[in-house]
Amino acid sequence: MAKHWADFQYEIYLNGMTGAVPRLPTDLTRLEELTERRLGPGPVGYVAGGAGDGSTMRANRAALERRRIVPRMLRDVGERDLAVEVLGRSLPAPLALAPVGVLSIMHPDAESAAARAAAAQGVPFILSSASSTPMEQVAEAMGDAERWFQLYWGRDREVTKSFLGRARAAGFSVLVVTLDTPLLSWRPRDLDQAYLPFLNGVGTAHYFTDPAFRAGLAKPVHEDPNAAVLHFLGLFGNPSHTWPDLAFLRDHWDGPIVLKGVLHPDDARLAADAGMDGVVVSNHGGRQVAGSVAAFDALPRVAEAVGDRLTVLFDSGVRTGDDVFKALALGARTVLLGRPYVYGLGLDGQAGVDHVIRSLLAEFDLTLALSGHSTPAAITAADLVEESV
Ligand SMILES: Cc1cc2nc3c(=O)[nH]c(=O)nc-3n(C[C@H](O)[C@H](O)[C@H](O)COP(=O)(O)O)c2cc1C
């Protein structure tokens, strides 16, 4: 019998008999407001903020809200199994933690704490290129649990090659290449505070520990940290890449490769033609292009174009169990959870991330059951209606 994630609610109620209540809200949409109150304006602005006036973030939520689930009755949902096969990996549920950089601005235990929480639940942790903890250290914190590596594909091929080699050696199984951030977008919440953690050498841990990166420095990082930061800024992004360049990554990574930030069906087709294994339909949580199409509105078009050729993943706006349900209904195999786990980390470290993962999956399990389904594969587009606005 598969684990029932929904049982987390009984654990909470039983703990309540001793007077204990959860330390964080179980409605995960409330975490942002709580974080705004408890953490400093720089870090909170960096995490909660988006591109321009925030219109893409609002569109992400609105698109998910507009679709409504139509529950079915009397369909024997007593036994349920949330497990899915994704990119040749067996996952206990259709969820992974999205790559999020500079987690040390939220909590001193940073990436290692989030990775440990993910490992404890069997959920893949996708480690950002802009991590504040070196990849080998995060890998060590996870034992042999499932981990994927996210690449910001910069200007220096030697550094890229070195990152891929290190990630493989440290047990990262899937490469997630983020395409939507060759440049940093216009982000007023950060700009108004002149807040950019990288300038203080935060979020540069993979680079500063990398032999190929260090080879480009005149002095060791600790002797001239400013020069190291400038070198990092010079090679971090590369707005000149084009589709044929993907062959380089294919040549240097022998596992699955997923392109993150795909919104147009034609780009998804190009990804398939380039021999990629999957795409993440994502607008980076509304952090890159203001006025962009909502990721959830882009999802069905991408899934229709390449669903039979590529594994389609989804993020941007996922906050609740019913959001997970809706994403699966419109063609995602698995969703990536972003800001909510970062707020959980900021508010309560590893335990906070644990709470967020378990709450989300409990709510998803219950939504699945109460809508008349026993497995993620059973959910289809016919389970949703679109509200007219
Ligand atoms: C503070 C922050 C930092 C992020 N850093 C990265 C990153 O380093 N690499 C990456 O591919 N995506 C990054 N993302 C984007 C997430 O992977 C994901 O696409 C996004 O959070 C989804 O939107 P949502 O959190 O609103 O659901 C970041 C997002 C946030 C909020």
PDBQT file of the ligand as one rigid body, heavy atoms in Angstrom, charges set to zero:
ROOT
HETATM    1  C1  LIG A 401      14.549  34.170  -5.035  1.00  0.00    +0.000 C 
HETATM    2  C2  LIG A 401      14.474  33.333  -6.274  1.00  0.00    +0.000 A 
HETATM    3  C3  LIG A 401      15.661  32.907  -6.851  1.00  0.00    +0.000 A 
HETATM    4  C4  LIG A 401      15.622  32.080  -7.993  1.00  0.00    +0.000 A 
HETATM    5  N1  LIG A 401      16.798  31.595  -8.494  1.00  0.00    +0.000 NA
HETATM    6  C5  LIG A 401      16.757  30.778  -9.555  1.00  0.00    +0.000 A 
HETATM    7  C6  LIG A 401      17.949  30.175 -10.035  1.00  0.00    +0.000 A 
HETATM    8  O1  LIG A 401      19.017  30.362  -9.470  1.00  0.00    +0.000 OA
HETATM    9  N2  LIG A 401      17.866  29.380 -11.131  1.00  0.00    +0.000 N 
HETATM   10  C7  LIG A 401      16.676  29.142 -11.778  1.00  0.00    +0.000 A 
HETATM   11  O2  LIG A 401      16.640  28.425 -12.778  1.00  0.00    +0.000 OA
HETATM   12  N3  LIG A 401      15.534  29.674 -11.317  1.00  0.00    +0.000 NA
HETATM   13  C8  LIG A 401      15.550  30.473 -10.221  1.00  0.00    +0.000 A 
HETATM   14  N4  LIG A 401      14.372  30.968  -9.738  1.00  0.00    +0.000 N 
HETATM   15  C9  LIG A 401      13.110  30.606 -10.397  1.00  0.00    +0.000 C 
HETATM   16  C10 LIG A 401      12.518  29.305  -9.804  1.00  0.00    +0.000 C 
HETATM   17  O3  LIG A 401      13.265  28.180 -10.185  1.00  0.00    +0.000 OA
HETATM   18  C11 LIG A 401      11.078  29.098 -10.280  1.00  0.00    +0.000 C 
HETATM   19  O4  LIG A 401      11.039  29.140 -11.692  1.00  0.00    +0.000 OA
HETATM   20  C12 LIG A 401      10.116  30.151  -9.730  1.00  0.00    +0.000 C 
HETATM   21  O5  LIG A 401      10.375  30.368  -8.364  1.00  0.00    +0.000 OA
HETATM   22  C13 LIG A 401       8.680  29.722  -9.913  1.00  0.00    +0.000 C 
HETATM   23  O6  LIG A 401       7.806  30.735  -9.528  1.00  0.00    +0.000 OA
HETATM   24  P1  LIG A 401       7.028  30.717  -8.124  1.00  0.00    +0.000 P 
HETATM   25  O7  LIG A 401       8.065  30.587  -7.064  1.00  0.00    +0.000 OA
HETATM   26  O8  LIG A 401       6.329  32.046  -8.056  1.00  0.00    +0.000 OA
HETATM   27  O9  LIG A 401       6.093  29.556  -8.162  1.00  0.00    +0.000 OA
HETATM   28  C14 LIG A 401      14.380  31.772  -8.593  1.00  0.00    +0.000 A 
HETATM   29  C15 LIG A 401      13.195  32.204  -7.998  1.00  0.00    +0.000 A 
HETATM   30  C16 LIG A 401      13.231  32.961  -6.849  1.00  0.00    +0.000 A 
HETATM   31  C17 LIG A 401      11.939  33.379  -6.211  1.00  0.00    +0.000 C 
ENDROOT
TORSDOF 0
